[in-house]
């Protein structure tokens, strides 16, 4: 039985490595926008929506990077202050805004059935639709993300050049502290495993996804799917948006960014645990059977190979070592993206175990009635 299990584990890794959309290969990447001189005719209008709740520590850096974009079309930033208690909106209003590029809205209390963030985005959408022409674009981003000055130019170039309806990027997460270096890269790695970027971009594939840190979407497509209100209860709003766009016949792009990065820090394992557990059980559709299958699969794929490599004998040890080696190889491109040393691949089974426990913790929170919590709000039972 042990031989059959480890053989299945090795075959699973062969399948993941060669037949799962190259999820582990770095990128894809957007080309940098380059410098442009003077306003260029023919570029589409872009409205940027930034929902912000208690983001005083990061909102100035985020908005400054957006206001200093070199985009040469008509361009406007809309920040929605989502009932912040730390002066987020006041900080935003004090910023100098060239050419009147910035509007700061005071968010209204969110009604029942809406997640707070999506209600804030919905209010930003109202303003964006008021100022955007039919061929314009909406850029959704978070208040803890900083953008290189040519980022918007790069996003629009890709959308227009490849006739895409939505362009999304996984921004580079903060990875400075000990715990960030140990645990954060795996977040991107597991996300790419769930939503292989190349399958997301393939119109023939049913896989759809997005990364909420950077989402550029055509106004016409946003209207076609019913606007942000069509997502009103979604807790994994970015991937739900990607699914709706693909179901509507839209073309997607999902990649890793070299032009945007998060400045939110995670100083303790508890903070990273919360980042994972916040949506892990939502991702499984609140299904205990999916949870059991996920846990069994992760034991088989992550824990069994290293256990047999260390304590097995004969062919079981060889097969376990081969499976473990394949897992390490697939993790290396993610480590390179974060500029981290190769030896960190060795701890991947331990990191996977941490993510497994956080997923179980997410389910426990759900059944104890704690729901999904973020920024002082809790949500239960919403769609994924």
Secondary structure, 3 states (H helix, E strand, C coil): CHHHHHHHHHHHHHHHHHCCCCCCCCCCCCCCCCCCCCCCCCCCCEEEEEEECCCCCCHHHHHHHHHCCCCCCCEEEEEEECCCCCCHHHHHHCCCCHHHCEEEEECCCCCCCCCHHHHHHHHHHHHHHHHCCCCCEEEEEECCEEECCCHHHHHHHHHHHCCCCEEEEEEECCCCCHHHHHHHHHHHHHHHHHCCHHHHHCCCCCCCCCCCCEEEEEHHHHHHCCCHHHHCCCCCHHHHHHHHHHHCCCCEEEEEEEEEEECCCCCCHHHHHHHHHHHHHHHCCCCHHHHHHHHHHHHHHHHHHHHHHHHCCHHHHHHHHHHHHHHHHHHHHHHHHCCCCHHHHHHHHHHHHHHHHHHHHHHHHHHCCCCEEECCEEECCCCC
